[in-house]
Amino acid sequence: MGFFDRIKRGLEKTATVLSTDIRDLFKAEGRLVDDAFLGEIFAILVKTDMGGGPATEIRDQIRADFRGRVIEMSEAFDVIKTKVSELLAQPPQPLRFAENGPTVIMVVGVNGSGKTTSIAKLATLCKSQGKHVVLGAADTFRAAAVEQLTVWSQRIGVDIVTGAANSDPASVAHRAVAKAVEENAGVCIIDTAGRLQTQVNLMRELEKIQRVVGSQIPAAPHEVLLVLDATAGQNGVSQARGFSEAAGCTGIVLAKLDGTAKGGVVIPIRQQFDLPVVFVGVGEQPDDLVIFDVERFVDALFAEV
């Protein structure tokens, strides 16, 4: 499938709920924009998990444009679509690859966010671009993460560096980068622990990994991607804040978008983290990771209209 078809499939649940609920508000002759109508619109928007702030902005825009007048369904969708585009606005954000040597990408996020699977998808994407990929399984505190990433590496045909359970994650990262340099690999993707005992430990561990890879390749890590679970909604946003602050994240991967009717969560994510959404996960297959494009995302969100 092409990009639009894949993102449309990923947003199908959200788009269906959004279009069905808004259609139900309208009669053939449209609706008078009064307090009751504005309240109903607000409730529908909040249901997509975009949050009260963005929903308020959209509702207030409809009020400003149509207060006391009859609004047609198509006009309501136009206002919502335009406002959502404004709220999501960001420049195109492709991965920043190193000019010479391996590009080092650290991936962070809470356990259960889809981090390991997103790494496999990212590796698949890089490999499809002709790059030799090395994975570093530095989430040594969770044996299942290492095992899962190892299985993925075999499935998609990329190299992996692992360590013993509970071994120093920075040591695994060091060996992964060293292997990437030795083999003249194009990309080294490093998994990190999804949960440490305290925020202080988290920050120290991530900082240590960054120091170690930076000592091998001065500009590394070139990207620090934060994986967020779209199905976790607002809870996922708050849980992940510590990772964003500790790791100096450069972009967001929104995972499991296909598993939720709350795709609107991308709006507060963009606003609260002030980070670009780089990729979205739209399925369970290795190639179900697509580059985030605001215009196409919004078109897919309203594809059922």
C-alpha positions, 0 to 999 in steps of 0.5 A: 500500500502507498503512504496515504492508504497505510496511514488511512488504515491506521486511523480508520477507527478514529476517523470512523468515530469522528465522522459518525459522531459529527454526522449524527449531530446534523439534520438535512438542513444543518444545525444552529450554532448555539451553546448546546451544539457547541457542547456536543461538538466539544464532547466529540472532539475530546473523545478522540483524546485530543485533550481539552485545550485543542478541543476548546480551540476548535469549538471556539473557532466554530463559535467565532465563525458561525455563532447564531447561524446555521452551519452545514456539516461540510462547513463544520468539518472544514473548520475542524480540519483546518484547525487540526492542521494548524495545531499539528503544524511542523516542518517535514522531519526526516531522520538526520543521517551522519555525513560519514560513518554510522548514524547512531539512534537511541530509542527510549520509552516506557515498558509496553509502549511498543519500543522494541517493535518500533525499533524493528520497524525502524531497522526494516525501514533503514534496511529498505533504503540500502543501509547496513543496520546494527542493533544494540540490545541495551535494555539489559534489565528486561530479558524479554526485551533482549529476546524479542529484539533478537528474534526481530533481528533474525526475522528482518536480517540485521545484526544485533549486539546483546549482553548478559542480563542486568549487565551495564547497558552502556557497555552493550551500547559501546560494543554495538557502536564499535561493531557498526564502525568496524563493519562500516554500517550505515545505522546503529539503533540502540534500545534502552531500559523502559523502566528504572527504579528512580528518575535519577537512575534513569537520567544517569543511565541514559546520560552514560549511554550518550557519553559512551557513544559520543566518545566513539562518534563525536556527534552521536547519538544523532537522533534520540527517538521517544516511543509513545503508545497511541492507545495509552492516550493522555496517560502515555503522554504523562508517563513518557515526560521523564524520558523526554527530559532525561534523554534530550529527545529529538523526535517522537515515534507514535506506536499502535496508532491502528489499535485505537479510536483516539488518534487525536492524541497526536495533537497534545503530544505535539503541543506538550512535548514540543517535539516533531512526530517523526514516525507513526506505527500503523500495523503489526508488520515490519514495514508498518512504520510510516514517516509522519506527514501532517497534511496526509495525516489530517486527510486520513483522519477525515477520510470517512467524511 
